[in-house]
Amino acid sequence: MPSLSRLLATGLAGLALASCASAPQFDLVLAGGRVIDPASGTDSVIHVGIAGGQVVALSARPLKGTEVVDVTGLVVAPGFIDLHAHGQTRGDMELQARDGVTTALEMESGVFPVAKWYASREGQSPLNFGATVGHRPARFFVFHDGIEVGHGATNPGAVAALGPMPAGANQPATDAQIESLEGTIRQGLDEGALGVGFGINYSPGATPEEIGRLFRVAADRRVPVFVHTRAFGIGAIRETVAAARDAGAALHVVHIASSSLGDLPEALDLLDSARAAGQDLTTEVYPYTAGSTRLESAMFNPGWQSNLRLDYGDLAWPLTGERLTKESFERYRKQGGWVVIHMMKDENVEKAIRHPGVMIASDGVPFVNGTGHPRGAGTYARILGRYVRELGVLTLSDALARMTILPARRLEAYVPAMARKGRVAVGADADLTIFDPATVIDRATFTEPTLPSAGIAHVLVNGTFVVRDGALVSGALPGRPVRSAPKP
């Protein structure tokens, strides 16, 4: 790790202090913490000065501030960036804040209309927020003559994008409809979307031609596609990688452990070889052996057992905790609602977490009446507590890189705001997570999925506490929109 003197010499400290008496006063000082910044390799005890929502000083010597918070013995890390956060309500984000997340982005399912979605969240979010333009909600718009998927805070487009799509999901698009889809995707990008999101498994009617043409729209605009593949297993992943290569589009494959199921080693090898051949390609994983989605979605069309390599008893209904049977599956599918899918093995999840460059993302879905999947509340603390401290699968710095600088770099080439996130550096946004490495752990379970994580002492978003001394700060809504660069 670089010494603090080297850090200061490279300018990250941003401020040389002659003496404590001459030191300027900051809005807030985090005093005496162990700063771990994977972007620079820093791992040292450093005092952090914050003003105007940004980090403005890093110093070996104490700093003066209007407020000084002693964080001795705690890690000061960049705030965690979740590229796969379906839970976009305030309550969902508050649970993510207690798990150390400072930026929660809906990249897989996406939204449409994009501008309305952003407007509905202005001033209403504890975390920074943003979304792709979604293939599924755009398809809904085109197939239903301009009817919009809900975009309000109580009915986020992400939820609708994972649910049913009447008279559209299973239907191939005509050439005219694909042309309309190309236009809606461009419109969403013009409105600041963070790329293009695809849940192809939820739209089985979308042909390879349709997907390829929309991938080319993303390639033309130089933004990535974030893709839930057409099916599960290596064949569907090969299809997506080839389509992105042929279109020239940057590709992010979501939740690689669940997307590949038992084919995980082959899938990781495929992604590595494609990357080595020059393809711009990334992926992510969540640290659980179960997934979750809407039971009425197209994923459970006839043939789902073969697609998912599962049967009824592998599905659990969170509202009651019961495992499903053929009878209850059919009944609940007509009713509609979230289901937990026990579909992966521990060893494959661990392999994905261990694999170099695989990012951490929650795929957290909205909580309903306190039920749901624990990944929306415990993903990041679970990585730090179980996979770093208890199992030694990752070093602390490597784990933090996968939560911070790697997601930031996936986006920053075309999203200017992301160049100021994922770092503890002078000029960076003061999105910071302060935790105890000896006690941090997830507490959420499949029976109690909304239990907040432990060991996360403080979380700052744009320099404002949203979590302080382990508790939510009432009324703190400092989250800002994250948008792509304006169209030239």
TAGIBEL-V989813 format. One record per residue. N is the residue number from 1. RES is the residue in one letter. SS is DSSP state (H for helix, E for strand, C for the rest). Layout:
{{N:RES:SS} {N:RES:SS}}
//
This chain:
{{1:M:C} {2:P:C} {3:S:C} {4:L:H} {5:S:H} {6:R:H} {7:L:H} {8:L:H} {9:A:H} {10:T:C} {11:G:C} {12:L:C} {13:A:C} {14:G:C} {15:L:C} {16:A:C} {17:L:C} {18:A:C} {19:S:C} {20:C:H} {21:A:H} {22:S:H} {23:A:C} {24:P:C} {25:Q:E} {26:F:E} {27:D:E} {28:L:E} {29:V:E} {30:L:E} {31:A:E} {32:G:E} {33:G:E} {34:R:E} {35:V:E} {36:I:E} {37:D:E} {38:P:C} {39:A:C} {40:S:C} {41:G:C} {42:T:E} {43:D:E} {44:S:E} {45:V:E} {46:I:E} {47:H:E} {48:V:E} {49:G:E} {50:I:E} {51:A:E} {52:G:C} {53:G:C} {54:Q:E} {55:V:E} {56:V:E} {57:A:E} {58:L:E} {59:S:E} {60:A:C} {61:R:C} {62:P:C} {63:L:C} {64:K:E} {65:G:E} {66:T:E} {67:E:E} {68:V:E} {69:V:E} {70:D:E} {71:V:C} {72:T:C} {73:G:C} {74:L:C} {75:V:E} {76:V:E} {77:A:E} {78:P:E} {79:G:C} {80:F:E} {81:I:E} {82:D:E} {83:L:C} {84:H:E} {85:A:E} {86:H:C} {87:G:C} {88:Q:C} {89:T:C} {90:R:H} {91:G:H} {92:D:H} {93:M:H} {94:E:H} {95:L:H} {96:Q:H} {97:A:H} {98:R:C} {99:D:C} {100:G:C} {101:V:E} {102:T:E} {103:T:E} {104:A:E} {105:L:E} {106:E:E} {107:M:E} {108:E:E} {109:S:E} {110:G:E} {111:V:E} {112:F:C} {113:P:C} {114:V:H} {115:A:H} {116:K:H} {117:W:H} {118:Y:H} {119:A:H} {120:S:H} {121:R:H} {122:E:C} {123:G:C} {124:Q:C} {125:S:C} {126:P:C} {127:L:C} {128:N:E} {129:F:E} {130:G:E} {131:A:E} {132:T:E} {133:V:E} {134:G:E} {135:H:H} {136:R:H} {137:P:H} {138:A:H} {139:R:H} {140:F:H} {141:F:H} {142:V:H} {143:F:H} {144:H:C} {145:D:C} {146:G:C} {147:I:C} {148:E:C} {149:V:C} {150:G:C} {151:H:C} {152:G:C} {153:A:C} {154:T:C} {155:N:C} {156:P:C} {157:G:H} {158:A:H} {159:V:H} {160:A:H} {161:A:H} {162:L:H} {163:G:C} {164:P:C} {165:M:C} {166:P:C} {167:A:C} {168:G:C} {169:A:C} {170:N:C} {171:Q:C} {172:P:C} {173:A:C} {174:T:C} {175:D:H} {176:A:H} {177:Q:H} {178:I:H} {179:E:H} {180:S:H} {181:L:H} {182:E:H} {183:G:H} {184:T:H} {185:I:H} {186:R:H} {187:Q:H} {188:G:H} {189:L:H} {190:D:H} {191:E:C} {192:G:C} {193:A:C} {194:L:C} {195:G:C} {196:V:E} {197:G:E} {198:F:E} {199:G:E} {200:I:H} {201:N:H} {202:Y:H} {203:S:C} {204:P:C} {205:G:C} {206:A:C} {207:T:C} {208:P:H} {209:E:H} {210:E:H} {211:I:H} {212:G:H} {213:R:H} {214:L:H} {215:F:H} {216:R:H} {217:V:H} {218:A:H} {219:A:H} {220:D:H} {221:R:H} {222:R:C} {223:V:C} {224:P:C} {225:V:E} {226:F:E} {227:V:E} {228:H:E} {229:T:C} {230:R:C} {231:A:C} {232:F:C} {233:G:C} {234:I:H} {235:G:H} {236:A:H} {237:I:H} {238:R:H} {239:E:H} {240:T:H} {241:V:H} {242:A:H} {243:A:H} {244:A:H} {245:R:H} {246:D:H} {247:A:H} {248:G:C} {249:A:C} {250:A:C} {251:L:E} {252:H:E} {253:V:E} {254:V:C} {255:H:C} {256:I:H} {257:A:H} {258:S:H} {259:S:H} {260:S:H} {261:L:H} {262:G:H} {263:D:H} {264:L:H} {265:P:H} {266:E:H} {267:A:H} {268:L:H} {269:D:H} {270:L:H} {271:L:H} {272:D:H} {273:S:H} {274:A:H} {275:R:H} {276:A:H} {277:A:C} {278:G:C} {279:Q:C} {280:D:C} {281:L:E} {282:T:E} {283:T:E} {284:E:E} {285:V:E} {286:Y:C} {287:P:C} {288:Y:C} {289:T:C} {290:A:E} {291:G:E} {292:S:E} {293:T:E} {294:R:E} {295:L:C} {296:E:C} {297:S:C} {298:A:H} {299:M:H} {300:F:H} {301:N:C} {302:P:C} {303:G:C} {304:W:H} {305:Q:H} {306:S:H} {307:N:H} {308:L:H} {309:R:C} {310:L:C} {311:D:C} {312:Y:H} {313:G:H} {314:D:H} {315:L:E} {316:A:E} {317:W:E} {318:P:C} {319:L:C} {320:T:C} {321:G:C} {322:E:E} {323:R:E} {324:L:C} {325:T:C} {326:K:H} {327:E:H} {328:S:H} {329:F:H} {330:E:H} {331:R:H} {332:Y:H} {333:R:H} {334:K:H} {335:Q:H} {336:G:C} {337:G:C} {338:W:E} {339:V:E} {340:V:E} {341:I:E} {342:H:E} {343:M:C} {344:M:C} {345:K:C} {346:D:H} {347:E:H} {348:N:H} {349:V:H} {350:E:H} {351:K:H} {352:A:H} {353:I:H} {354:R:H} {355:H:C} {356:P:C} {357:G:C} {358:V:C} {359:M:E} {360:I:E} {361:A:C} {362:S:C} {363:D:C} {364:G:E} {365:V:C} {366:P:C} {367:F:C} {368:V:E} {369:N:C} {370:G:C} {371:T:E} {372:G:C} {373:H:C} {374:P:C} {375:R:H} {376:G:H} {377:A:H} {378:G:H} {379:T:H} {380:Y:H} {381:A:H} {382:R:H} {383:I:H} {384:L:H} {385:G:H} {386:R:H} {387:Y:H} {388:V:H} {389:R:H} {390:E:H} {391:L:C} {392:G:C} {393:V:C} {394:L:C} {395:T:C} {396:L:H} {397:S:H} {398:D:H} {399:A:H} {400:L:H} {401:A:H} {402:R:H} {403:M:H} {404:T:C} {405:I:H} {406:L:H} {407:P:H} {408:A:H} {409:R:H} {410:R:H} {411:L:H} {412:E:C} {413:A:C} {414:Y:C} {415:V:C} {416:P:H} {417:A:H} {418:M:H} {419:A:H} {420:R:H} {421:K:C} {422:G:C} {423:R:C} {424:V:C} {425:A:C} {426:V:C} {427:G:C} {428:A:C} {429:D:E} {430:A:C} {431:D:C} {432:L:E} {433:T:E} {434:I:E} {435:F:E} {436:D:C} {437:P:C} {438:A:C} {439:T:C} {440:V:C} {441:I:E} {442:D:C} {443:R:C} {444:A:C} {445:T:C} {446:F:C} {447:T:C} {448:E:C} {449:P:C} {450:T:C} {451:L:C} {452:P:C} {453:S:C} {454:A:E} {455:G:C} {456:I:E} {457:A:E} {458:H:E} {459:V:E} {460:L:E} {461:V:E} {462:N:C} {463:G:C} {464:T:E} {465:F:E} {466:V:E} {467:V:E} {468:R:E} {469:D:C} {470:G:C} {471:A:E} {472:L:E} {473:V:C} {474:S:C} {475:G:C} {476:A:C} {477:L:C} {478:P:C} {479:G:C} {480:R:C} {481:P:E} {482:V:C} {483:R:C} {484:S:C} {485:A:C} {486:P:C} {487:K:C} {488:P:C}}
//
